[in-house]
Amino acid sequence: MSPRDLLRNPCWQGEDLGHPLPDSTHAVSVALPRWRDVIAYEDNDPQCRSQLRAFYPRFALHPLVAEVARKALAMLPAGMASAGSSAWPYPNRAAAQLAQDHCHGVAPHASTQIVDQLGLAVLIANAEASPHAKAFWQHAGLGASSRRAAIGLSKEAAPAAGSADQAQALVIERLASIYRCDTQQLSLHPSGMAALHTALQLVTAMRPGRPTLQIGFPYVDVLKLPQVVFAGSELLLETSNAAVEAALDRIDPAAVIVELPSNPLLQCVDLATLARLAHARGIPVIADDTIGSCLNIDPLPYADLIFSSLTKSFAGRGDVLSGSLVVSPWSPWEQTFRDQRSITGFVALGDADVIALEQGSRDVQARVPQLNRHAQALAARLSNHPAVARVYYPDQCANFHSLLRPGAGHGCLLSFELKGGSDQAQAVYDALSVCKGPSLGTPFTLVCPYVLLAHYDELAWAEDCGVPAHLLRVSVGLEQPEELWQRFERALSR
């Protein structure tokens, strides 16, 4: 049976709840086709959860990874797995040890152990340690991938010897060509958050014990990772020079973290000025260019470390979790970071995953400009629709424009609010005949009520930050723009 063609036959109706997006064993998104499905998912409704055939891999264990976890618990000697114990498979002992160290740092008297199971290192956490093990799994992004689990379970074959090395070299060369840097500046990681984890290790080694400062409304885990796993982080929403300087002087952070642009409001800081202010105080800048895309923007002259979720537009398939970290050749700490990276080491992207990443990114130079054009067209038409109150897209952001590469576009992501507020947003969401679920950068259009998914337990806080719960976020795909607009127009007219 061939996979479902999600461009022409999207998962958008109630009967599609739980369908993997894409229609693949290793999908990183899942269909939540109705507003009430999103609420049920966030409320951990067992009826909803039981229908899900995929999850975003950092937020829950992929079914194959969960199978490894169950086997690891079952193999423990009698009495070793107490009530409330959990299992968390990692690709190797080094990654599992990081998770174990975190658990012991937060809960010193909790019980954990690392066991080998099916070629993976599995952290076993008792009831006291389990919440901290779960938090580390989500925020750090270092867990075993579904492909590693499938190989361990003998459900998929391991790659042929040497094929992964060749694929990794091709991906690194591809990225180096886009970033216009040396291949030695780049490293690949199991996820975008794993790349940030390595970046935080590097700045922490240079400025130990210091919190970070995040500027602009945050992607939830970009803020949570330094807050939960490292020495803390403070959020600054005011981006004026005076506010930034005051925060830098007051906090003296290990690093400043920015997203280019922010998610989901798609606004960009003045990176050149921010870097000048931070560097004058001996503070490095970490930038996330996932949404803007390395093909569209060039932060290297200003940011010292650039991390990206390659899962999104670079891979372009929605079925491989991966990330990259670039040490800027213009950074005053370039050699320090490169030396420290070799000392600290990092968890590498798995062989099967790097092969999938190489295959998916072969057309990235042609695909991203197409996504740019399609998103620009949809943003323009939404802006002119009488039911739409506001559209968020980086084409109106001067700071984003200052980072644009020649002839580049503004990315595949946009957000919009409706004049009818939450009630209208629910009606439009339910009626939209496109795939609906988390993630972005897929070849098929993907819509979600982003704030509900990312900030469900802090909706009032998000509202106070100017980010309403009824906002709809759209990752625009490769559908023909006119045909895609007809789908949106039908939903908006309800």
C-alpha positions as MATLAB code, in Angstrom:
seq = 'MSPRDLLRNPCWQGEDLGHPLPDSTHAVSVALPRWRDVIAYEDNDPQCRSQLRAFYPRFALHPLVAEVARKALAMLPAGMASAGSSAWPYPNRAAAQLAQDHCHGVAPHASTQIVDQLGLAVLIANAEASPHAKAFWQHAGLGASSRRAAIGLSKEAAPAAGSADQAQALVIERLASIYRCDTQQLSLHPSGMAALHTALQLVTAMRPGRPTLQIGFPYVDVLKLPQVVFAGSELLLETSNAAVEAALDRIDPAAVIVELPSNPLLQCVDLATLARLAHARGIPVIADDTIGSCLNIDPLPYADLIFSSLTKSFAGRGDVLSGSLVVSPWSPWEQTFRDQRSITGFVALGDADVIALEQGSRDVQARVPQLNRHAQALAARLSNHPAVARVYYPDQCANFHSLLRPGAGHGCLLSFELKGGSDQAQAVYDALSVCKGPSLGTPFTLVCPYVLLAHYDELAWAEDCGVPAHLLRVSVGLEQPEELWQRFERALSR';
ca = [
       0.000    0.000    0.000;
       1.522    3.336   -1.043;
       1.883    6.202    1.459;
      -0.874    8.774    1.564;
      -0.300   11.795   -0.696;
      -0.779   14.579    1.851;
      -0.604   17.399   -0.680;
      -3.744   16.164   -2.423;
      -5.314   14.077    0.335;
      -4.546   15.877    3.605;
      -5.368   14.687    7.120;
      -7.930   17.288    8.132;
     -11.109   15.536    9.325;
     -12.030   13.839   12.584;
     -11.456   10.364   11.160;
      -7.798   11.334   10.551;
      -7.021   11.858   14.241;
      -3.680   10.267   15.109;
      -2.506    9.692   11.529;
       1.291   10.103   11.160;
       2.407   13.246    9.320;
       3.916   12.311    6.914;
       2.562    8.820    6.289;
       5.783    7.215    7.502;
       7.021    5.011   10.341;
       9.367    7.782   11.416;
       6.969   10.738   11.158;
       7.673   13.572   13.599;
       4.147   15.018   13.517;
       0.650   13.677   14.033;
      -2.788   14.734   12.834;
      -4.867   16.734   15.340;
      -7.585   17.688   12.873;
     -10.111   19.398   15.145;
      -9.746   22.051   17.816;
     -11.200   19.667   20.371;
      -8.538   17.107   19.456;
      -5.841   19.631   20.361;
      -7.506   20.272   23.724;
      -7.913   16.536   24.368;
      -4.261   15.948   23.475;
      -3.103   18.653   25.885;
      -5.414   17.341   28.607;
      -3.909   13.847   28.167;
      -7.328   12.460   27.358;
      -6.794    8.686   27.133;
      -9.276    8.261   24.272;
      -7.412   10.837   22.192;
      -3.935    9.617   23.137;
      -4.802    6.015   22.318;
      -5.501    6.980   18.699;
      -2.153    8.698   18.122;
       0.172    6.684   15.880;
       2.991    9.215   16.073;
       4.313   11.964   18.361;
       6.789   14.778   18.072;
       9.756   12.719   19.309;
      10.880   15.002   22.154;
       7.396   15.316   23.664;
       6.643   11.607   23.925;
       8.344    8.322   23.156;
       7.922    7.198   19.562;
       6.121    3.813   19.539;
       9.350    1.997   18.590;
      11.353    3.793   21.272;
       8.563    3.042   23.751;
       8.850   -0.645   22.845;
      12.558   -0.589   23.733;
      11.695    1.155   27.006;
       9.124   -1.508   27.904;
      11.586   -4.289   27.164;
      14.221   -2.610   29.314;
      11.826   -2.417   32.265;
      10.683   -6.001   31.750;
      14.269   -7.281   31.753;
      15.092   -5.818   35.156;
      15.461   -8.314   38.014;
      12.428   -8.697   40.247;
      12.056   -5.741   42.578;
      14.412   -3.488   40.644;
      11.640   -1.548   38.872;
       9.453    0.020   41.555;
       6.008    1.472   40.973;
       6.215    4.652   38.943;
       9.546    3.751   37.330;
      10.147    4.872   33.764;
      12.658    4.018   31.037;
      14.341    6.437   28.613;
      16.387    4.971   25.742;
      19.474    6.913   24.611;
      21.816    6.239   21.696;
      24.842    5.635   23.936;
      26.071    5.707   27.519;
      27.415    9.248   27.235;
      23.943   10.611   26.466;
      22.271    8.479   29.141;
      24.877    9.661   31.632;
      24.006   13.285   30.939;
      20.373   12.467   31.693;
      21.326   10.591   34.844;
      23.542   13.448   36.029;
      20.654   15.852   35.555;
      18.304   13.667   37.594;
      20.812   13.366   40.429;
      21.508   17.099   40.367;
      17.820   17.945   40.774;
      16.815   14.995   42.995;
      19.963   13.744   44.787;
      18.175   10.963   46.631;
      16.299    9.613   43.625;
      17.253    6.229   42.221;
      18.449    5.792   38.622;
      20.474    3.249   36.691;
      21.622    2.778   33.110;
      21.085   -0.595   31.450;
      21.985   -1.853   27.981;
      19.032   -2.951   25.884;
      18.998   -3.781   22.170;
      22.100   -1.741   21.468;
      20.815    1.315   23.322;
      21.622    2.769   26.750;
      18.408    3.028   28.748;
      18.064    5.258   31.789;
      15.804    3.653   34.380;
      14.335    6.255   36.728;
      12.270    5.592   39.837;
       9.096    7.560   40.599;
      11.019   10.441   42.185;
      13.445   10.757   39.277;
      10.928   10.161   36.472;
       9.637   13.755   36.111;
      13.221   14.992   35.802;
      14.117   12.252   33.340;
      11.113   13.258   31.239;
      12.068   16.947   31.376;
      15.632   16.207   30.257;
      14.360   14.013   27.423;
      12.120   16.803   26.130;
      14.410   19.786   26.578;
      17.802   18.300   25.618;
      16.693   16.311   22.557;
      19.373   13.644   23.002;
      17.120   10.582   23.118;
      17.356    7.559   20.838;
      15.683    8.057   17.494;
      12.959    5.824   16.066;
      15.428    4.536   13.451;
      17.922    3.502   16.139;
      15.096    1.736   17.977;
      13.892    0.022   14.793;
      17.394   -1.339   14.168;
      17.725   -2.510   17.771;
      14.376   -4.282   17.511;
      15.466   -5.917   14.214;
      12.592   -4.215   12.401;
      14.963   -2.351   10.083;
      18.441   -3.176    8.827;
      21.472   -1.223    9.968;
      23.079    0.899    7.216;
      25.915   -0.607    5.206;
      29.404    0.100    6.486;
      30.669    3.476    5.333;
      27.339    4.719    3.965;
      26.668    6.933    6.988;
      30.138    8.495    6.831;
      29.564    9.349    3.194;
      26.106   10.788    3.955;
      27.449   12.866    6.834;
      30.221   14.288    4.658;
      27.657   15.247    2.016;
      25.371   16.953    4.545;
      28.246   18.848    6.137;
      29.467   19.988    2.715;
      25.908   20.994    1.769;
      25.521   23.081    4.912;
      29.009   24.584    4.634;
      28.198   25.691    1.091;
      24.997   27.368    2.276;
      26.564   29.013    5.336;
      29.744   29.783    3.342;
      31.991   28.476    6.054;
      34.540   25.711    6.476;
      33.247   22.206    7.132;
      35.207   22.217   10.410;
      32.862   24.901   11.738;
      29.892   22.501   11.552;
      28.635   19.553   13.574;
      25.483   17.402   13.309;
      23.303   16.485   16.295;
      20.259   14.295   17.089;
      17.943   17.354   17.115;
      17.963   21.123   17.068;
      17.685   21.131   20.862;
      20.649   18.764   21.102;
      22.617   21.309   19.072;
      21.563   24.022   21.537;
      22.561   21.699   24.398;
      26.070   21.546   22.952;
      26.134   25.329   22.463;
      25.173   25.800   26.118;
      27.906   23.382   27.184;
      30.420   25.520   25.263;
      29.373   28.863   26.753;
      29.037   27.335   30.227;
      32.632   26.069   30.043;
      33.729   29.608   29.193;
      31.443   31.414   31.664;
      30.512   28.836   34.334;
      27.580   29.290   36.661;
      26.010   32.106   34.659;
      22.397   32.098   33.423;
      21.542   32.961   29.831;
      19.426   35.839   28.562;
      16.787   35.150   25.910;
      15.488   38.131   23.954;
      12.067   37.982   22.294;
       9.090   35.685   22.785;
      10.577   32.194   23.041;
      10.098   28.811   21.515;
       9.262   26.950   24.696;
      12.246   24.580   24.888;
      14.827   27.149   23.784;
      13.947   28.908   27.041;
      13.327   25.778   29.126;
      16.598   23.979   28.295;
      18.874   26.564   29.956;
      16.336   27.119   32.727;
      15.929   23.459   33.642;
      19.216   21.791   32.680;
      21.798   24.563   32.941;
      22.223   27.588   35.234;
      18.945   29.300   34.403;
      17.678   31.812   31.870;
      15.872   35.121   31.989;
      13.454   36.267   29.299;
      13.510   39.850   27.994;
      10.607   40.850   25.769;
      11.622   44.511   25.448;
      14.145   44.761   22.616;
      15.164   48.426   22.778;
      18.886   49.088   23.092;
      18.420   50.610   26.527;
      16.498   47.573   27.816;
      19.041   45.159   26.347;
      22.010   47.041   27.796;
      20.379   47.207   31.216;
      19.675   43.454   31.177;
      23.197   42.611   30.020;
      24.731   44.700   32.800;
      22.366   43.355   35.463;
      22.539   39.641   34.560;
      26.010   39.367   32.988;
      24.753   36.213   31.219;
      26.745   33.282   29.910;
      25.239   34.073   26.507;
      22.383   35.868   24.796;
      19.947   33.640   22.882;
      17.782   34.859   20.000;
      15.512   33.258   17.421;
      15.641   34.473   13.829;
      12.722   35.117   13.635;
      10.682   34.422   16.764;
       8.006   31.746   16.935;
       5.094   32.333   16.317;
       5.125   36.151   15.907;
       7.966   35.989   13.358;
       9.747   39.117   14.541;
      13.511   39.574   14.484;
      15.880   41.469   16.771;
      18.491   43.908   15.443;
      21.171   41.230   15.506;
      24.086   43.461   14.496;
      23.404   45.935   17.309;
      22.711   43.170   19.822;
      26.011   41.476   18.969;
      27.891   44.759   19.347;
      26.366   45.361   22.787;
      26.978   41.784   23.960;
      30.503   41.478   22.562;
      31.525   44.764   24.187;
      30.787   43.043   27.498;
      32.508   39.771   26.611;
      29.189   37.933   26.136;
      28.633   35.564   23.174;
      25.429   35.396   21.123;
      23.623   32.139   20.269;
      21.119   32.301   17.392;
      18.462   29.878   16.182;
      17.952   30.235   12.413;
      15.513   27.321   12.043;
      12.507   29.372   10.941;
      14.350   31.926    8.867;
      16.363   29.137    7.197;
      20.084   29.243    6.517;
      19.281   29.609    2.811;
      17.483   32.885    3.477;
      19.452   34.644    6.216;
      23.097   34.999    7.217;
      23.648   35.528   10.955;
      27.281   34.337   10.928;
      28.900   37.792   10.942;
      27.106   38.589   14.225;
      26.150   35.435   16.141;
      28.913   33.317   17.648;
      27.036   30.016   17.641;
      24.152   29.210   15.288;
      21.967   26.178   15.921;
      19.214   24.874   13.705;
      16.612   22.150   13.641;
      17.394   20.399   10.368;
      14.188   18.417   10.933;
      12.295   21.329    9.438;
      12.916   23.022    6.065;
      16.415   21.608    5.499;
      15.376   17.942    5.593;
      11.961   18.848    4.231;
      10.427   15.426    4.867;
       9.101   15.538    8.409;
      10.492   12.083    9.183;
      13.982   12.642   10.602;
      14.934   14.462   13.801;
      18.282   16.240   13.403;
      20.132   19.463   14.148;
      23.275   21.398   13.357;
      25.617   23.734   15.213;
      27.877   26.252   13.488;
      30.781   27.998   15.194;
      31.037   31.354   13.442;
      34.428   32.001   11.839;
      33.961   35.680   12.810;
      33.402   34.952   16.498;
      36.074   36.287   18.848;
      35.764   32.941   20.655;
      35.931   30.751   17.562;
      39.040   28.830   18.580;
      37.887   28.532   22.187;
      34.572   27.003   21.104;
      36.179   24.658   18.601;
      38.759   23.471   21.130;
      36.131   23.021   23.840;
      33.859   21.120   21.446;
      36.606   18.559   20.863;
      37.206   18.221   24.604;
      33.561   18.069   25.658;
      32.412   15.902   22.784;
      28.786   15.656   21.771;
      26.160   13.068   20.902;
      26.365   12.484   17.154;
      23.472   12.032   14.755;
      22.775    8.324   14.213;
      23.873    6.548   11.046;
      20.395    5.773    9.708;
      19.207    9.291   10.543;
      22.085   11.016    8.777;
      21.373    8.933    5.665;
      17.701   10.000    5.759;
      18.803   13.607    6.302;
      21.130   13.506    3.314;
      18.415   12.057    1.090;
      15.798   14.563    2.222;
      18.038   17.614    1.805;
      19.206   16.902   -1.744;
      16.641   19.306   -3.188;
      16.890   21.952   -0.451;
      18.324   24.617   -2.765;
      15.287   24.360   -5.050;
      12.629   23.552   -2.439;
      13.181   26.378    0.071;
      12.777   29.178   -2.523;
       9.542   27.518   -3.624;
       8.304   27.408   -0.019;
       9.290   31.081    0.328;
       7.191   32.070   -2.673;
       4.169   30.031   -1.619;
       4.238   31.448    1.927;
       4.618   35.007    0.652;
       1.612   34.526   -1.620;
      -0.579   33.100    1.153;
       0.474   35.835    3.601;
      -0.506   38.512    1.092;
      -3.921   36.997    0.399;
      -4.672   36.455    4.091;
      -3.742   40.094    4.783;
      -6.427   41.219    2.341;
      -9.193   38.917    3.583;
     -11.962   40.681    5.554;
     -12.109   37.941    8.219;
      -8.409   38.227    9.090;
      -7.370   40.685   11.803;
      -3.596   40.375   11.479;
      -0.948   38.385    9.658;
       2.524   37.780   11.061;
       5.218   37.216    8.434;
       8.863   38.375    8.350;
       8.489   40.325    5.104;
       7.414   43.336    7.189;
      10.386   43.106    9.588;
      13.303   45.444    8.797;
      15.630   43.534   11.127;
      14.934   40.314    9.249;
      15.588   42.089    5.951;
      19.005   43.179    7.220;
      20.038   39.500    7.450;
      18.664   38.412    4.062;
      20.963   36.801    1.552;
      20.788   38.234   -1.993;
      17.613   37.068   -3.739;
      16.400   35.127   -0.690;
      12.892   34.930    0.758;
      11.199   35.007    4.145;
      10.645   31.361    5.002;
       7.688   28.988    4.991;
       6.062   30.018    8.282;
       3.324   32.572    8.961;
       0.727   33.149   11.663;
      -2.614   34.932   11.644;
      -5.409   36.066   13.912;
      -9.099   36.260   13.003;
     -11.447   39.130   13.785;
     -13.868   36.688   15.375;
     -11.353   35.639   18.022;
     -11.338   32.156   19.503;
     -14.758   31.024   18.259;
     -13.923   31.933   14.676;
     -10.450   30.409   14.965;
     -11.949   27.100   16.057;
     -14.431   27.086   13.183;
     -11.781   27.949   10.596;
      -9.329   25.411   12.003;
     -11.868   22.608   11.888;
     -12.890   23.520    8.316;
      -9.401   23.886    6.852;
      -8.738   21.072    4.386;
      -4.990   20.907    5.027;
      -2.976   18.732    7.380;
      -3.182   19.872   10.981;
      -0.545   19.144   13.604;
       2.757   20.383   15.075;
       6.111   20.952   13.326;
       6.963   22.888   10.153;
       8.941   22.765    6.922;
       7.111   19.771    5.467;
       6.239   19.531    1.750;
       2.548   19.581    2.707;
       0.954   22.586    4.423;
       0.633   22.106    8.184;
      -1.555   24.251   10.464;
      -1.806   24.282   14.249;
      -3.084   26.455   17.109;
       0.546   26.875   18.113;
       0.048   28.608   21.460;
      -2.229   25.841   22.724;
       0.362   23.221   21.822;
       3.416   25.057   23.134;
       2.043   27.010   26.113;
      -1.107   25.206   27.221;
      -0.253   25.509   30.917;
       0.684   29.191   30.632;
      -1.886   30.676   28.261;
      -2.468   33.751   30.434;
       1.257   34.472   30.433;
       1.406   34.094   26.647;
      -1.578   36.441   26.302;
       0.216   39.009   28.477;
       3.185   38.683   26.102;
       0.918   39.570   23.182;
       0.509   36.020   21.886;
      -3.167   34.952   21.963;
      -4.270   31.345   22.280;
      -6.463   31.579   19.166;
      -3.557   32.432   16.850;
      -3.202   29.960   13.960;
       0.289   29.102   12.686;
       0.783   27.900    9.116;
       3.755   26.071    7.659;
       3.122   26.593    3.950;
       3.901   23.652    1.702;
       4.348   22.851   -1.977;
       0.676   22.792   -2.978;
      -0.155   25.023   -5.925;
      -0.727   28.489   -4.399;
      -4.098   29.072   -6.058;
      -5.418   25.661   -5.047;
      -4.137   26.168   -1.471;
      -5.780   29.578   -1.280;
      -9.101   28.078   -2.299;
      -8.889   25.739    0.684;
      -8.226   28.669    3.035;
     -10.911   30.821    1.437;
     -13.537   28.110    1.895;
     -12.661   27.774    5.577;
     -12.557   31.534    6.137;
     -16.009   31.918    4.582;
     -17.727   29.616    7.070;
];
